[in-house]
Amino acid sequence: MDYKMSELVAKTGVPKSTILYYIKEGLLPNPVKVKANVHKYNDEHIELIKYIKYMKEEMGSSNEQVKLVLEKKNNSFSSSYTMLAPLMNTLSGIEIHSEHYSKKEFTEHFDIDEELLERLLADGVLMPIGENDYTQKEACIVNLIENCREVGVDYELIKEYVKHARELAKLELKMQEKLCALRDDKNFSALWKIVFDTLFKTKEYIFNRATYKEFYRAIKQELIGT
């Protein structure tokens, strides 16, 4: 379906000046020129504008990041992974300006017991982004484990927690692969919004709310029993 610029603005909520800027920057394809000062846009423009708007407003992506992922969009998961690349820092939980350490620097700087570190790595409890790339995040986990040992918390509980996290991650991957397989130019922004919302919004809601419900059930049961 063809649209005028005014219709494009009405359907996307994005100003004309911004849309023209996206075209100039190569984020959107050029419209079909019908005659002088008359251009026609299509459904792909609407989908892409919605996607760009979402990525910039909800995920804080730059024009360069959005342009890179749009250049590689197709229905394969490998390209979908590329499209997720601007968000990988969010998934990792590592802030942009975090200090990074080699394993040797990490153990020395945070006074980490090397034997404990190796055990946590072997058990998959500690999961640095790179093989020799450690941050404050890893130090916090090591500190947690040490505190657990001091008060007698069973380490097997931690391992069980990690095990279930990995299983959930596999389920998430399966969900994203199925979504990517359905993607085309017509539903592009809608499906990617589902992908990102699942990873960054729904996931937090479901996990935290499930924990809340379980804790509430336990507290209620304890109160009734007293």
C-alpha positions in Angstrom: 0.0 0.0 0.0 1.2 3.5 -0.8 1.3 6.4 1.6 1.8 10.1 1.4 4.3 11.7 3.9 1.4 13.1 5.9 0.0 9.6 6.3 3.4 8.2 7.2 3.7 10.8 10.0 0.1 10.0 11.2 0.7 6.2 11.3 4.1 6.3 13.0 4.0 9.4 15.2 7.4 10.4 13.8 7.8 14.0 12.5 8.4 14.7 8.8 11.8 16.2 9.5 12.9 13.1 11.3 11.7 10.8 8.6 13.6 12.9 6.0 16.7 12.8 8.2 16.4 8.9 8.4 16.3 8.8 4.6 19.3 11.1 4.3 21.3 9.0 6.8 20.5 5.8 4.9 18.3 4.3 7.6 15.2 4.3 5.3 15.0 3.5 1.6 14.2 6.4 -0.8 10.6 6.8 -1.6 9.2 6.4 -5.2 9.1 9.7 -6.9 5.8 10.0 -8.7 6.4 13.6 -9.9 8.1 16.8 -8.6 7.6 17.1 -4.9 5.3 14.0 -4.8 6.7 10.9 -3.2 5.1 7.6 -2.3 6.0 5.5 0.7 5.0 1.9 1.5 4.4 -0.6 4.3 8.2 -1.3 4.6 8.8 2.4 5.5 6.2 2.2 8.2 7.7 -1.0 9.7 11.2 0.4 9.6 10.3 3.7 11.1 8.5 1.9 14.0 11.6 -0.3 14.5 14.0 2.7 14.4 11.8 4.6 16.9 11.7 1.6 19.2 15.4 1.0 19.1 16.3 4.6 19.7 13.7 5.4 22.4 13.5 2.1 24.3 17.0 0.7 23.7 19.1 3.9 23.3 20.7 2.7 20.0 22.6 5.2 17.9 21.9 5.8 14.2 25.1 4.0 13.3 24.0 0.9 15.3 20.6 0.9 13.7 22.0 1.3 10.2 24.4 -1.6 10.7 21.7 -4.0 11.8 19.3 -2.9 9.1 21.9 -3.6 6.4 22.0 -7.2 7.6 18.3 -8.0 8.1 16.9 -11.2 6.7 15.2 -14.3 8.1 18.3 -16.1 9.4 19.2 -16.2 13.1 22.8 -15.3 12.4 21.7 -12.0 11.0 19.3 -11.7 13.9 22.2 -12.1 16.3 23.9 -9.2 14.5 20.8 -7.1 15.0 20.9 -7.9 18.7 24.6 -6.8 18.9 23.8 -3.2 20.0 21.9 -4.7 23.0 24.5 -7.2 24.1 26.0 -4.8 26.7 22.5 -4.6 28.2 22.2 -8.4 28.3 25.7 -8.8 29.8 24.9 -6.3 32.6 28.3 -4.6 32.1 28.2 -0.8 32.1 30.1 0.8 29.2 32.7 2.5 31.4 33.4 -0.5 33.6 37.0 -1.5 34.4 38.2 -4.7 32.7 40.8 -7.0 34.2 42.8 -10.0 33.0 42.5 -13.1 35.2 45.8 -12.3 36.9 44.9 -8.6 37.4 41.4 -9.7 38.7 42.7 -12.0 41.4 45.3 -9.5 42.6 43.1 -6.4 42.5 40.1 -8.0 44.3 42.2 -10.4 46.4 40.4 -13.5 44.9 41.3 -17.0 46.0 42.6 -18.6 42.8 41.4 -22.1 43.7 37.8 -20.8 44.4 37.9 -18.8 41.1 38.8 -21.9 39.1 36.0 -23.9 40.8 33.4 -21.3 40.0 34.6 -21.1 36.4 34.4 -24.9 36.1 31.0 -25.1 37.6 29.7 -22.3 35.3 28.7 -20.1 38.3 31.2 -17.4 37.1 30.6 -16.5 33.5 33.0 -13.7 32.3 32.1 -12.4 28.9 35.6 -13.1 27.6 37.9 -15.9 28.6 40.4 -13.4 30.1 38.0 -10.5 30.7 36.8 -9.8 34.3 34.9 -6.9 35.8 33.3 -5.8 39.1 30.3 -8.1 38.2 32.5 -11.2 38.6 34.0 -9.8 41.8 30.5 -9.4 43.3 29.6 -13.1 42.5 32.8 -14.3 44.1 32.1 -12.2 47.1 28.6 -13.6 47.3 29.9 -17.2 47.2 32.4 -16.4 49.9 29.7 -14.9 52.1 27.5 -18.0 51.5 30.4 -20.3 52.6 30.9 -18.3 55.8 27.3 -18.6 56.9 26.9 -22.2 55.7 24.7 -21.8 52.7 24.9 -25.0 50.6 26.9 -24.3 47.5 24.8 -26.9 45.6 21.9 -24.5 45.8 23.9 -22.0 43.8 24.8 -24.6 41.2 21.2 -25.6 40.9 20.2 -22.0 40.4 22.7 -21.6 37.6 21.5 -24.9 36.0 18.0 -23.6 35.8 19.2 -20.3 34.4 20.9 -22.1 31.6 17.8 -24.1 30.8 15.7 -20.9 30.7 18.3 -19.3 28.4 18.0 -22.2 26.0 14.2 -21.8 26.0 14.7 -18.1 25.3 16.9 -18.9 22.4 14.3 -21.3 21.0 11.7 -18.6 21.3 13.8 -16.0 19.5 14.7 -18.5 16.7 11.0 -19.2 16.1 10.3 -15.4 16.0 13.2 -14.8 13.5 11.8 -17.6 11.2 8.5 -15.7 10.9 10.1 -12.3 10.2 9.7 -10.5 6.9 9.5 -6.8 5.7 5.8 -6.5 6.5 6.0 -7.7 10.2 9.6 -6.6 10.8 9.1 -4.0 13.5 6.3 -5.9 15.2 8.3 -9.2 15.6 11.5 -7.4 16.7 9.5 -5.5 19.3 8.3 -8.9 20.6 11.9 -10.1 20.6 13.2 -7.1 22.6 10.3 -6.9 24.9 10.7 -10.6 25.7 14.4 -10.2 26.6 14.2 -6.9 28.5 10.7 -6.4 29.8 8.6 -9.6 29.9 11.5 -11.6 31.3 11.9 -9.2 34.3 8.2 -9.2 35.0 7.8 -13.0 34.9 10.9 -13.8 36.9 10.3 -11.1 39.6 6.6 -11.7 39.8 7.1 -15.5 40.1 9.5 -14.9 42.9 7.1 -12.5 44.6 4.3 -15.0 44.4 6.4 -17.8 45.8 7.7 -15.7 48.7 4.2 -14.5 49.4 2.8 -18.0 49.5 5.5 -19.1 51.9 5.0 -16.1 54.2 1.2 -16.6 54.2 1.6 -20.3 54.9 3.9 -19.5 57.8 1.6 -17.0 59.3 -1.4 -19.2 59.0 0.5 -22.0 60.7 1.4 -19.9 63.7 
